[in-house]
Amino acid sequence: MDDLVKRLEAVEGDYFSRFLPPDDDSGRESAVLMLFGPPPADAAAGGEHVLLIERSHTMRSHPAQIAFPGGARDPGDDDVIETALREAEEETGLDPTGVDIVTVLPSLFLPPSQFVVAPVLAWWKHPTPVSVVDTAEVHDVLDVPLEHLVDPASRYSVRHPSGFVGPAFDIDHLVLWGFTAGLLSRTLDLAGLTRPWNPDTMRPLPERYLGGRRG
């Protein structure tokens, strides 16, 4: 994590995405929690894990997507760090007092939803039990080993019917793709954890990820 923070000092937002916040501040401010830490007590695999959620399959926007916990900033939030922690607690039930904030990455832009997203990098110093809190928003909470994510057998490129092509991760029967996969992929690169994988291995995006208003 220390090495990652040092390397982050030398990169701008365009390292993570070609979509950057608009100059007119018209985007809606939001944050996601990129929470890494030791494995939970019942984990089958050792080594560091990352916390992800599977969004509800009935949501109007991005149903069933795998994502970092997070959401829009509320008027009562002091900053994007508070937004990320509050949203993660509301979605997974984690205890935010056990989370060490490391740094905030450059904000990125999601054109379909007009969200300006601040990725908040954190270390889970005292992991607590997590589970689905609100089934209207979250279908499942996932604690995924980094060892699985960096395995070349878990990695490939995905093609959306719109023509979008980007990195993807296989998580059992689930597909991590889009904004979250791109952000995670670049972060693993910067941390020096990525193992050589073949981006020319191309798969179509499964039908279940094409639904919703902004699917």
GIJOUR-V795207 format. One record per helix or strand. SS is the DSSP state (H for helix, E for strand). FROM is the first residue (numbers start at 1). LEN is the number of residues. If there is no record, write none. Layout:
SS:FROM:LEN ; SS:FROM:LEN
This chain:
H:2:7 ; H:13:3 ; E:28:10 ; E:49:7 ; E:66:2 ; E:69:4 ; H:80:13 ; H:96:3 ; E:99:6 ; E:108:3 ; E:115:10 ; E:138:8 ; H:146:4 ; H:152:3 ; E:155:5 ; E:165:7 ; E:174:3 ; H:178:13 ; E:202:3 ; H:207:3
